[in-house]
Amino acid sequence: MVDIRTAHTAQLDAGTLSRIRAMLDEAFAGSFDDHDWDHTLGGIHALVTDGDELIGHGAVVQRRLLHTGHAWRTGYVEGVAVRADRRREGHASAIMAALEDVIRGAYDLGALSASESAGKLYEGRGWLRWPGPTAVLTPTGIERTPDDDDSTFVLAVDGGAQLRAPAPLTCDWRDGDVW
């Protein structure tokens, strides 16, 4: 029986975290690195299981996005993947529904960075491709991230952030991919 549950990183034992990492490594075909794994930790995970088998995962972690002079508390989605043999069964949508509930309940805004092939999933769920420029607040100041302009998506939250393109959307600094 397929089940979805949410849990904070602190509630997941070492074995579960190891299974998540292994599934993400396989699902991303070797392009999921240690920085990506670090970005996935410290927030709420949505886990899809079928019996004892982990078949899908996603996480939402807190970040700060700067926009129009305000630092918005943002639920940032990381590590969304479904095992190759279980895709096209609605699991990614179930993962996103669980994460969107967390975002709407706890944050001013949702955001994520997506591959071109995954963009349709997010757009179909009401996420908007950010139409303005992106940037990052580095230790030495704000730097543009033009390579991320077309892959950044946002989810409006009722009563949350009021976003206005073409004002830039600037993420906080982190090691690895900043978006």
C-alpha positions as CSV (number, residue, x, y, z in Angstrom):
1,M,0.0,0.0,0.0
2,V,1.4,3.4,-1.0
3,D,1.7,5.9,1.9
4,I,3.0,9.4,2.2
5,R,4.2,10.9,5.4
6,T,6.0,14.1,6.5
7,A,8.7,14.3,9.1
8,H,11.4,16.8,10.1
9,T,15.0,15.7,9.5
10,A,15.5,15.4,13.2
11,Q,12.7,12.7,13.3
12,L,14.4,10.5,10.7
13,D,16.8,7.8,11.8
14,A,20.2,7.2,10.1
15,G,18.9,4.3,8.1
16,T,16.0,6.3,6.7
17,L,18.3,9.2,5.8
18,S,20.7,6.7,4.1
19,R,17.8,5.2,2.1
20,I,16.7,8.7,1.0
21,R,20.3,9.7,-0.1
22,A,20.7,6.4,-2.0
23,M,17.3,6.9,-3.8
24,L,18.2,10.5,-4.7
25,D,21.6,9.5,-6.0
26,E,20.0,6.9,-8.3
27,A,17.1,9.1,-9.3
28,F,19.4,12.0,-10.3
29,A,21.7,9.6,-12.2
30,G,24.9,10.8,-10.5
31,S,24.2,14.5,-10.6
32,F,23.1,14.7,-6.9
33,D,26.2,15.7,-4.9
34,D,27.1,16.3,-1.2
35,H,26.0,20.0,-1.4
36,D,22.7,18.9,-2.9
37,W,22.2,16.5,0.0
38,D,23.2,19.2,2.6
39,H,20.6,21.5,1.0
40,T,17.9,18.8,1.5
41,L,18.4,18.5,5.3
42,G,17.1,20.6,8.2
43,G,13.4,20.9,7.1
44,I,10.3,18.8,6.5
45,H,10.6,15.8,4.3
46,A,7.7,14.2,2.4
47,L,8.3,10.4,2.0
48,V,6.3,8.1,-0.3
49,T,6.6,4.5,0.5
50,D,5.1,1.3,-0.8
51,G,5.3,-1.1,2.1
52,D,8.9,-0.9,3.3
53,E,10.2,0.5,0.0
54,L,11.0,4.2,-0.4
55,I,9.7,5.3,-3.8
56,G,9.7,9.1,-3.6
57,H,11.0,12.1,-1.6
58,G,10.9,15.8,-1.4
59,A,11.9,18.4,1.3
60,V,11.1,22.0,2.1
61,V,13.7,24.0,4.0
62,Q,13.7,27.6,5.2
63,R,15.6,30.2,3.2
64,R,15.5,34.0,2.9
65,L,14.8,35.5,-0.4
66,L,15.4,39.2,-0.8
67,H,12.9,41.2,-2.9
68,T,12.0,44.9,-3.0
69,G,13.8,45.6,0.2
70,H,12.4,42.8,2.3
71,A,13.8,39.4,3.4
72,W,11.0,36.9,2.8
73,R,10.8,33.7,4.9
74,T,10.7,31.2,2.1
75,G,9.9,27.5,2.0
76,Y,12.4,26.2,-0.5
77,V,11.8,22.9,-2.1
78,E,14.7,20.5,-2.5
79,G,15.4,16.9,-3.5
80,V,12.1,16.0,-5.2
81,A,12.5,12.7,-6.9
82,V,10.6,9.4,-7.6
83,R,12.3,6.1,-8.4
84,A,12.5,5.5,-12.1
85,D,10.4,2.4,-12.0
86,R,7.6,4.2,-10.1
87,R,7.3,7.4,-12.2
88,R,4.1,8.6,-13.9
89,E,1.9,7.2,-11.0
90,G,1.2,10.6,-9.4
91,H,3.8,10.3,-6.6
92,A,5.6,13.6,-7.5
93,S,2.3,15.4,-7.3
94,A,1.5,13.8,-3.9
95,I,5.0,14.9,-2.6
96,M,4.4,18.4,-3.9
97,A,0.9,18.6,-2.3
98,A,2.4,17.7,1.1
99,L,5.2,20.2,0.7
100,E,2.9,22.9,-0.5
101,D,0.8,22.4,2.6
102,V,3.9,23.1,4.7
103,I,4.8,26.2,2.7
104,R,1.3,27.6,2.9
105,G,1.2,27.0,6.6
106,A,4.6,28.3,7.6
107,Y,6.1,30.6,5.0
108,D,5.6,33.9,3.1
109,L,6.6,32.3,-0.2
110,G,7.5,29.1,-1.9
111,A,10.5,28.8,-4.3
112,L,12.4,26.1,-6.1
113,S,14.8,25.6,-9.0
114,A,13.8,23.0,-11.6
115,S,15.2,21.3,-14.6
116,E,13.5,22.0,-17.8
117,S,11.8,18.6,-17.8
118,A,10.4,19.1,-14.3
119,G,9.0,22.6,-15.0
120,K,5.7,21.3,-16.3
121,L,5.0,19.5,-13.1
122,Y,5.4,22.7,-11.1
123,E,3.6,24.9,-13.5
124,G,0.7,22.5,-13.5
125,R,0.5,22.9,-9.8
126,G,0.3,26.7,-9.9
127,W,4.0,27.5,-9.5
128,L,5.1,30.4,-11.6
129,R,8.3,30.6,-13.5
130,W,10.0,33.7,-12.1
131,P,9.8,36.3,-14.9
132,G,12.5,38.7,-13.5
133,P,16.2,38.5,-12.9
134,T,17.8,36.3,-10.2
135,A,20.7,37.0,-7.9
136,V,22.5,35.7,-4.8
137,L,23.7,37.6,-1.7
138,T,27.3,36.4,-1.5
139,P,29.7,37.1,1.3
140,T,31.0,40.0,-0.9
141,G,27.7,41.4,-2.0
142,I,24.9,40.7,-4.5
143,E,25.8,39.0,-7.7
144,R,23.5,38.2,-10.6
145,T,22.7,34.5,-11.4
146,P,21.6,34.7,-15.0
147,D,21.9,31.0,-15.5
148,D,19.1,30.5,-13.0
149,D,16.7,33.1,-14.4
150,D,14.7,30.5,-16.4
151,S,14.7,27.7,-13.8
152,T,13.4,29.5,-10.7
153,F,9.8,29.0,-9.7
154,V,7.8,30.7,-7.0
155,L,4.5,29.9,-5.2
156,A,2.4,32.7,-3.9
157,V,1.0,32.3,-0.4
158,D,-2.1,34.1,0.6
159,G,-1.1,37.1,2.7
160,G,2.6,36.4,1.9
161,A,5.2,38.0,-0.2
162,Q,4.1,40.5,-2.9
163,L,6.5,39.8,-5.8
164,R,7.0,42.4,-8.5
165,A,9.1,41.6,-11.6
166,P,11.3,43.1,-12.9
167,A,12.7,43.7,-9.4
168,P,15.3,40.9,-8.9
169,L,14.7,37.9,-6.6
170,T,17.9,37.3,-4.5
171,C,18.6,34.1,-2.6
172,D,20.7,33.8,0.5
173,W,24.2,32.3,0.1
174,R,25.0,28.6,0.5
175,D,27.8,26.3,-0.8
176,G,27.1,24.4,-4.1
177,D,24.3,25.5,-6.3
178,V,22.9,28.7,-4.8
179,W,19.4,28.2,-6.3
